[in-house]
Amino acid sequence: MSRIRETFASLKRAGRGGFIPFITAGDPDLTTTELLLVELAAAGADIIELGVPFSDPVADGETIQRASERALRKGVTLRDVLTCIARAKQHIDVPIVLFSYFNPLLNFGRDRLANDAKEAGVDAILVTDLIPEEAHTWIETLIQFDLDPIFLVAPTTSDKRLKQIAREARGFIYAVSRAGVTGARDEMTDDAEALVKRVRLVSDLPVAVGFGISTAEQVREVLRFADAAVIGSAIVSQIEELAKSPDLVRRVGEFARSLLAPKSNDSHQQGTLPSPARR
């Protein structure tokens, strides 16, 4: 069983859902990214997604696009990202998902990537624009190095494709809450819950929901029916706003903790998330 599956198994035993924050590597700089990884782990992250900066992140909204641009202006490379992870992993044991578009990985090389990612302490790789129909050799290589291939599914994904993704995915399945790009939203739609129900019909893998989650209330709502909530743009926006603050790491950690805050009349302990619905 992979470390990510072990994490979800532990969450299930504890009767709570998972918290998966996302940040972009190198924003505002690699040293801060390393500190943020440690801080997010201390803030209660069960898994952390770390984005590889890319010049054309078409699945991302303006917030994460700007983060990629800032990192690329500093010359951040995939090698830098892996080194950053290796340094942070000396201090934390939270599973890391490397979140990337295909071009940087292809340029780095499949076998080299799998080997170096494993050595750095990466636990899974999510390639936003690598479709399962063309991912077979990559999946084989990742699994050979005990790395979970993570796939995205969306409300527009057909039942046939859901079944194919379920066959190929490991670790968990990332359910996009709505059609469109990443970005914080004031309201959640019913699309995410319907999608999670469809995924559960074809897979026993845990399901994490992301895209548009930005408040503690939305986290609670998602964890009513999913196994984990992914929060990206809201955290990246905090990093952007605090870029010149000497307290950036601490304040981002405080924001992350606020996403785990229960309702004032909730009897659960601070940081404890409600148990997700399961089939």
C-alpha positions in Angstrom: 0.0 0.0 0.0 1.4 3.4 -1.0 1.9 6.1 1.6 -1.0 8.1 0.2 -3.3 5.1 0.5 -2.0 4.6 4.1 -2.8 8.3 4.8 -6.4 7.8 3.6 -6.7 4.6 5.5 -5.6 6.4 8.7 -8.1 9.2 8.0 -10.9 6.7 7.6 -9.9 5.1 10.9 -10.0 8.5 12.6 -13.4 9.2 11.0 -12.3 12.5 9.3 -11.7 13.8 5.9 -8.3 15.0 4.5 -6.9 18.4 4.0 -4.7 18.8 0.8 -3.2 22.3 0.3 -1.6 23.3 -3.0 1.2 25.8 -3.5 3.4 26.7 -6.5 7.1 25.9 -6.1 9.3 28.9 -6.2 6.6 31.4 -5.3 7.8 33.8 -4.0 11.1 31.9 -3.9 12.4 28.3 -3.3 13.5 29.0 0.3 10.0 30.2 1.2 8.5 27.2 -0.6 10.5 24.9 1.6 9.4 26.7 4.7 5.8 26.7 3.6 5.9 22.9 3.1 7.0 22.5 6.7 4.4 25.0 7.9 1.5 23.5 6.0 2.4 20.1 7.4 2.4 21.6 10.9 -0.9 23.3 10.1 -2.6 20.0 9.6 -2.1 19.1 5.9 -2.6 15.4 5.3 -1.1 15.5 1.8 0.5 18.5 0.0 0.3 19.2 -3.7 3.3 21.1 -5.0 3.0 22.7 -8.4 5.8 22.8 -11.0 5.8 26.3 -12.5 4.9 26.2 -16.2 4.6 28.9 -18.9 1.2 27.9 -20.2 -0.9 26.5 -17.3 -4.2 26.3 -19.2 -6.1 24.5 -16.5 -5.3 27.2 -13.9 -7.0 30.5 -13.3 -5.2 33.9 -13.0 -4.0 33.4 -9.4 -2.0 30.2 -10.1 -0.9 31.5 -13.5 0.6 34.5 -11.9 2.4 32.3 -9.3 3.9 30.2 -12.1 5.0 33.4 -13.9 6.7 34.7 -10.7 8.5 31.5 -10.2 9.6 31.2 -13.8 11.0 34.8 -13.7 13.3 33.6 -10.9 14.4 30.7 -13.2 12.8 27.9 -11.1 13.2 24.5 -12.8 11.9 21.0 -12.2 15.3 20.1 -10.8 15.0 23.0 -8.3 11.5 21.8 -7.3 12.8 18.3 -6.6 15.7 19.6 -4.5 13.3 21.8 -2.6 11.1 18.8 -1.8 14.1 16.7 -0.7 15.2 19.5 1.7 11.7 19.9 3.2 11.3 16.1 3.6 14.1 16.2 6.1 11.6 17.8 8.4 8.2 16.5 7.5 6.6 13.1 6.7 3.5 14.3 4.8 3.1 12.7 1.4 3.9 15.1 -1.5 2.1 15.1 -4.8 4.1 16.6 -7.7 1.5 18.6 -9.7 2.7 19.4 -13.2 1.9 19.9 -16.9 3.4 17.3 -19.2 6.1 19.4 -21.0 8.5 19.9 -18.1 8.3 16.2 -17.2 8.8 15.1 -20.8 11.8 17.4 -21.2 13.2 16.0 -17.9 12.8 12.4 -19.1 10.4 9.7 -17.9 12.9 7.3 -16.2 15.0 10.1 -14.8 11.9 11.8 -13.4 10.6 8.7 -11.7 14.0 7.9 -10.1 14.8 11.5 -9.0 11.3 12.2 -7.7 11.3 9.0 -5.6 14.7 9.9 -4.2 13.5 13.4 -3.4 10.6 12.0 -1.4 7.7 12.5 -3.9 4.8 10.1 -3.3 2.7 10.7 -6.4 2.6 12.6 -9.7 -0.4 14.4 -11.2 0.0 15.5 -14.8 -2.9 17.7 -15.7 -2.7 17.3 -19.5 -1.5 13.7 -19.8 -4.6 11.7 -20.8 -4.9 8.1 -19.7 -5.1 6.9 -23.3 -1.5 8.1 -23.8 -0.1 7.5 -20.4 0.5 3.8 -20.3 4.3 3.8 -20.3 4.4 6.7 -17.8 2.0 4.9 -15.5 4.1 1.7 -15.7 7.3 3.6 -14.9 5.8 5.5 -12.0 4.3 2.4 -10.4 7.7 0.7 -10.9 9.2 3.4 -8.6 6.3 3.2 -6.1 4.9 6.6 -7.3 1.1 6.9 -7.5 -0.2 8.3 -10.8 -3.0 10.6 -10.0 -5.7 11.6 -12.6 -8.2 14.3 -12.8 -11.9 13.7 -13.5 -14.5 16.4 -14.2 -18.3 16.7 -14.3 -17.9 16.5 -18.1 -16.0 13.2 -18.0 -18.0 10.4 -19.6 -18.8 7.2 -17.8 -16.6 5.2 -20.2 -13.6 7.5 -19.4 -14.3 7.3 -15.7 -14.0 3.6 -15.9 -10.7 3.8 -17.8 -9.3 6.4 -15.3 -10.3 4.2 -12.4 -8.3 1.3 -13.9 -5.2 3.4 -14.3 -5.2 5.6 -11.2 -3.5 4.9 -7.9 -3.5 6.7 -4.6 -6.7 8.8 -5.0 -8.8 10.3 -7.8 -8.9 14.1 -8.1 -12.4 15.2 -8.8 -12.7 18.7 -10.3 -15.7 20.4 -8.7 -16.9 22.2 -11.8 -16.0 22.8 -15.4 -13.4 25.5 -16.0 -10.1 26.5 -14.5 -8.9 26.8 -10.9 -9.9 29.7 -8.8 -11.6 30.5 -5.5 -15.4 30.7 -5.7 -18.0 32.0 -3.2 -20.4 29.0 -3.7 -20.0 25.3 -4.5 -22.2 23.7 -7.1 -23.9 20.3 -6.9 -21.7 19.1 -9.7 -19.0 17.9 -7.4 -21.2 15.7 -5.3 -22.7 14.1 -8.3 -19.3 13.5 -9.8 -18.0 11.9 -6.6 -21.0 9.5 -6.6 -20.2 8.5 -10.2 -16.6 7.9 -9.3 -17.6 5.7 -6.4 -19.6 3.5 -8.7 -16.4 2.5 -10.6 -13.6 2.8 -8.1 -12.8 2.1 -4.5 -10.0 4.7 -4.5 -10.4 7.8 -2.2 -11.8 10.8 -3.9 -10.4 14.3 -3.3 -12.3 17.4 -4.6 -10.7 20.6 -5.7 -11.1 23.7 -7.8 -13.0 26.6 -6.1 -12.7 25.6 -2.4 -11.7 28.6 -0.4 -13.4 28.7 3.0 -13.8 26.5 6.0 -17.5 26.2 5.2 -16.8 24.9 1.7 -14.3 22.4 3.2 -16.9 21.1 5.5 -19.4 20.9 2.7 -17.0 18.9 0.4 -16.1 16.5 3.2 -19.7 15.6 3.6 -19.4 13.5 0.5 -15.7 13.3 -0.5 -12.6 11.9 1.2 -10.5 15.1 1.0 -10.6 18.7 0.0 -7.9 20.4 -2.1 -7.4 24.1 -1.6 -5.1 25.8 -4.0 -6.0 29.3 -5.3 -7.1 30.6 -1.9 -3.7 29.7 -0.4 -1.7 30.9 -3.4 -3.6 34.2 -3.2 -2.5 34.6 0.4 1.1 34.0 -0.7 0.8 36.7 -3.4 -0.7 39.2 -1.0 2.0 38.6 1.7 4.9 38.2 -0.7 6.9 41.1 0.9 5.8 40.3 4.5 8.4 38.9 6.9 5.6 36.9 8.4 4.4 35.3 5.2 5.0 31.7 6.3 3.4 32.1 9.7 0.4 33.9 8.3 -0.2 31.4 5.5 -0.1 28.7 8.2 -2.7 30.6 10.1 -4.9 30.8 7.0 -4.5 27.1 6.4 -5.5 26.4 10.0 -8.6 28.6 9.6 -9.7 26.3 6.8 -9.9 23.5 9.3 -11.8 25.5 11.9 -15.1 23.9 13.0 -18.3 25.9 13.4 -18.5 27.7 16.7 -21.2 25.3 17.9 -19.3 22.3 16.6 -18.3 19.9 19.4 -15.4 18.5 17.3 -11.9 19.4 18.4 -10.2 22.2 16.5 -8.7 20.9 13.3 -10.9 17.8 13.2 -12.9 17.4 9.9 -16.2 15.7 9.5 -16.3 12.1 8.3 -17.0 12.0 4.5 -19.9 10.1 3.1 -19.0 6.7 1.7 -20.8 4.2 -0.4 
